[in-house]
């Protein structure tokens, strides 16, 4: 396994992912007006799987550069479950009982979950005091951005289970990134397609069992679901694979600090939602945390110029 290579391209891909996934909440809210949560997740993954399969076929159906071991096969199956289908389902179920603020903070916790896992499981991703402090400051920034609602209770009887589901989704994303980095050399398009197909095989029957037959969709909802499948699911999943495989899971986890910030900013710009007074402080903390945790990558980047 090669050492993580963080380049200008890596930073651009992570910034693109943060912006894309930050805007997904807004688009999802529109989609849920015409489709149920499980079928929305199934529609996103199913559409993305079909699209990626077409692209993969056109590029020659390349995948791994050497025969897989049994452990590799198990890892690929686990990543397919943990990277999309299972966290989508956990979030869809958990957000019925928790505040939106808690869900946002739980996604920011991905970075804190990845850091200790990578220390033990990924060469070149050793945890240092500077990295730990940086990620902690960034997490505090996300909490400040979301505000007190992150820690408010909904009063729902199932709230503890809902919180556990959201944190479980964060653990899924973190674990899948670690497993993905440990795979042997692979074609990014082929791996992304395979993972999406595994997710589709899991989520489609679950949606049918939990919510029954899919609802009859109006044209607007069809277009929105297709958009979600194309950009934040298919295209963003491909970018995620490329970042994890090249720059490593710890660097990839920086995306989770950007998502809540972009969600708030885009909500204000597009939907007219009020900007919190704490936005400047939150952004300062987040950027300070990112800069501190990735100081070495910044230094190497500017030394090459």
C-alpha positions in Angstrom: 0.0 0.0 0.0 1.5 3.4 -1.1 1.8 6.3 1.3 -1.0 8.9 1.0 -0.3 11.5 -1.7 -2.0 14.8 -0.9 -1.8 17.2 -3.9 -3.6 20.3 -5.2 -6.0 17.9 -7.0 -6.8 16.2 -3.7 -7.8 19.5 -2.1 -10.0 20.4 -5.1 -11.7 17.0 -4.9 -12.4 17.3 -1.2 -13.7 20.9 -1.6 -16.0 19.7 -4.4 -17.3 16.9 -2.3 -18.0 19.2 0.6 -19.9 21.6 -1.6 -21.8 18.8 -3.3 -22.9 16.9 -0.2 -23.6 20.2 1.6 -26.2 21.0 -1.0 -27.7 17.5 -1.0 -29.8 18.2 2.2 -31.6 21.0 0.4 -32.3 18.8 -2.7 -33.4 15.8 -0.5 -35.9 18.0 1.2 -37.5 18.7 -2.1 -37.5 15.0 -3.1 -39.1 13.9 0.1 -42.3 15.9 -0.8 -43.0 13.2 -3.4 -41.3 10.0 -2.3 -40.7 8.0 0.9 -37.3 7.9 2.6 -36.3 4.3 1.8 -37.5 4.5 -1.8 -35.6 7.8 -2.1 -32.4 6.1 -1.0 -33.2 3.1 -3.3 -33.8 5.4 -6.2 -30.6 7.3 -5.7 -28.5 4.2 -5.5 -30.3 2.4 -8.2 -30.0 5.2 -10.7 -26.3 5.7 -9.8 -25.6 2.0 -10.2 -27.1 1.9 -13.7 -25.3 5.1 -14.8 -22.0 3.9 -13.5 -22.5 0.5 -15.0 -22.8 2.1 -18.5 -19.7 4.2 -17.9 -17.7 1.2 -16.6 -18.8 -0.9 -19.6 -17.6 1.9 -22.0 -14.2 2.1 -20.2 -13.5 -1.6 -20.6 -14.8 -3.1 -17.4 -11.4 -2.9 -15.7 -11.3 -3.6 -11.9 -8.5 -5.1 -9.8 -5.0 -5.4 -11.2 -4.4 -8.8 -9.5 -6.6 -11.7 -8.4 -8.4 -11.1 -5.1 -7.8 -13.0 -1.9 -10.8 -14.2 0.1 -10.1 -11.3 2.6 -10.3 -8.8 -0.3 -13.6 -10.2 -1.4 -15.1 -9.9 2.1 -13.7 -6.3 2.3 -15.3 -5.3 -1.0 -18.7 -6.7 0.1 -18.4 -4.9 3.4 -17.5 -1.6 1.8 -20.5 -1.9 -0.6 -22.8 -2.3 2.4 -21.1 0.3 4.7 -20.5 3.1 2.1 -24.0 3.9 0.9 -26.9 1.5 1.6 -26.6 1.0 5.3 -25.8 4.6 6.3 -28.6 5.9 4.1 -31.0 3.6 5.8 -29.7 4.4 9.3 -30.0 8.1 8.7 -33.5 7.9 7.1 -34.7 6.0 10.1 -32.8 7.9 12.8 -33.7 11.3 11.6 -37.4 10.6 12.5 -36.5 10.8 16.2 -33.5 13.3 16.4 -33.0 17.0 15.7 -31.4 18.0 12.4 -28.6 19.5 14.4 -27.7 16.2 16.0 -27.7 14.5 12.6 -25.3 17.1 11.3 -22.9 16.8 14.3 -23.0 13.0 13.9 -21.7 13.3 10.3 -18.9 15.6 11.5 -17.9 12.9 13.9 -16.8 10.8 11.0 -13.4 12.5 11.1 -13.0 11.7 14.8 -13.9 8.0 14.1 -11.5 7.7 11.2 -8.5 9.2 13.0 -7.9 6.3 15.6 -8.9 3.6 13.1 -6.4 4.9 10.5 -3.7 5.1 13.2 -3.8 1.3 13.7 -4.9 0.1 10.2 -3.5 2.4 7.5 0.3 2.9 7.0 1.2 6.5 6.8 -1.8 7.7 8.8 -0.3 7.9 12.2 -2.3 9.9 14.8 -0.3 12.8 16.2 -1.2 15.3 18.9 -1.4 18.1 16.3 -3.8 16.0 14.1 -6.0 15.1 17.1 -6.2 18.7 18.3 -6.9 20.0 14.8 -9.8 17.5 14.2 -11.1 18.4 17.7 -11.1 22.1 17.0 -12.9 21.4 13.7 -15.5 19.4 15.4 -16.1 22.2 18.0 -16.6 24.5 15.0 -19.3 22.3 13.5 -21.1 22.3 16.9 -20.9 26.1 17.1 -22.2 26.4 13.6 -25.2 24.1 14.2 -25.9 25.7 17.6 -27.7 24.5 20.7 -30.2 22.4 18.7 -27.4 19.8 18.3 -27.9 18.9 21.9 -31.6 19.6 22.3 -33.9 16.6 22.9 -37.0 15.9 20.7 -38.8 14.2 23.6 -39.4 11.1 21.3 -39.4 7.8 23.1 -37.1 6.4 20.4 -34.6 9.3 20.5 -31.7 7.3 22.0 -32.1 4.7 19.3 -32.3 7.4 16.7 -29.1 9.0 18.0 -27.4 5.6 17.9 -28.5 5.1 14.3 -27.0 8.4 13.3 -23.7 7.7 15.0 -23.9 4.2 13.5 -24.1 5.8 10.0 -21.0 7.9 10.8 -19.2 4.7 11.9 -20.2 3.1 8.6 -18.7 5.9 6.6 -15.5 5.9 8.6 -15.0 2.1 8.5 -15.7 1.9 4.8 -13.1 4.5 4.1 -10.5 2.6 6.1 -11.3 -0.7 4.3 -11.3 1.0 0.9 -7.8 2.4 1.4 -6.5 -1.1 2.3 -7.7 -2.7 -1.0 -5.2 -3.7 -3.6 -4.6 -1.5 -6.8 -8.0 -1.0 -8.5 -9.7 1.0 -11.2 -11.7 3.8 -9.5 -14.7 3.6 -11.9 -14.8 -0.2 -11.6 -14.7 -0.1 -7.8 -17.3 2.7 -7.5 -19.7 0.8 -9.8 -19.2 -2.5 -7.9 -19.9 -0.8 -4.6 -23.0 0.9 -5.9 -24.3 -2.4 -7.3 -23.8 -4.1 -3.9 -25.7 -1.2 -2.3 -28.5 -1.5 -4.7 -28.9 -5.2 -4.2 -29.2 -4.6 -0.5 -31.5 -1.5 -0.4 -34.0 -2.3 -3.1 -35.6 -5.3 -1.4 -35.4 -3.5 2.0 -37.3 -0.6 0.6 -39.9 -3.0 -0.7 -40.2 -4.8 2.6 -40.3 -1.7 4.8 -42.4 0.7 2.6 -44.2 -1.6 0.2 -44.4 -0.9 -3.6 -42.7 2.3 -4.8 -45.0 5.4 -5.0 -46.1 6.8 -8.3 -43.8 9.7 -8.9 -44.6 13.1 -10.5 -42.2 14.4 -13.1 -40.6 16.9 -10.7 -39.8 14.2 -8.2 -38.4 11.9 -10.9 -36.0 14.7 -12.0 -34.9 15.4 -8.5 -34.2 11.7 -7.7 -32.3 11.4 -11.0 -30.3 14.5 -10.0 -29.5 13.0 -6.6 -28.4 9.8 -8.3 -26.2 11.5 -10.8 -24.3 14.1 -8.8 -24.2 13.5 -5.0 -24.4 9.7 -5.4 -22.7 8.5 -8.7 -20.2 11.4 -9.4 -19.5 12.1 -5.7 -18.9 8.4 -4.9 -16.4 8.2 -7.7 -14.6 11.3 -6.3 -14.7 9.8 -2.8 -13.0 6.6 -4.0 -10.3 8.6 -5.8 -9.6 10.7 -2.7 -9.5 7.7 -0.3 -7.3 5.7 -2.6 -4.8 8.5 -3.3 -4.8 10.8 -0.3 -6.1 8.5 2.4 -9.2 8.2 4.7 -8.0 10.8 7.2 -7.8 13.5 4.5 -11.1 12.4 3.1 -12.8 12.8 6.5 -12.2 16.6 6.2 -15.2 16.6 3.9 -17.5 16.0 6.9 -16.5 19.4 8.4 -17.4 21.2 5.2 -20.8 19.6 4.7 -22.7 21.3 7.6 -21.1 24.7 6.7 -22.1 24.5 3.1 -25.6 23.3 4.1 -26.1 26.4 6.2 -24.6 28.8 3.6 -26.6 27.3 0.6 -29.8 27.2 2.7 -29.4 31.0 3.3 -28.5 31.7 -0.4 -31.1 29.5 -2.1 -33.9 29.1 0.4 -33.6 32.4 2.3 -32.9 30.7 5.6 -31.3 33.0 8.3 -27.6 32.8 8.7 -26.6 32.1 12.3 -24.7 34.9 14.1 -22.0 32.3 15.0 -21.2 31.6 11.4 -17.9 33.5 11.4 -16.7 32.0 14.6 -17.7 28.5 13.4 -15.9 28.9 10.1 -12.8 30.2 11.8 -12.7 27.2 14.1 -13.3 24.7 11.2 -10.6 26.3 9.0 -8.2 26.4 11.9 -8.8 22.8 12.7 -8.4 21.8 9.1 -5.2 23.8 8.8 -3.7 22.4 12.0 -4.6 18.8 11.2 -3.2 19.1 7.7 -0.2 21.4 8.3 2.2 18.9 6.8 0.2 18.5 3.6 0.0 22.3 3.3 3.7 22.6 3.8 4.6 20.0 1.2 2.1 21.5 -1.3 3.6 25.0 -1.1 7.2 23.8 -1.1 6.6 22.3 -4.6 5.6 25.7 -6.0 
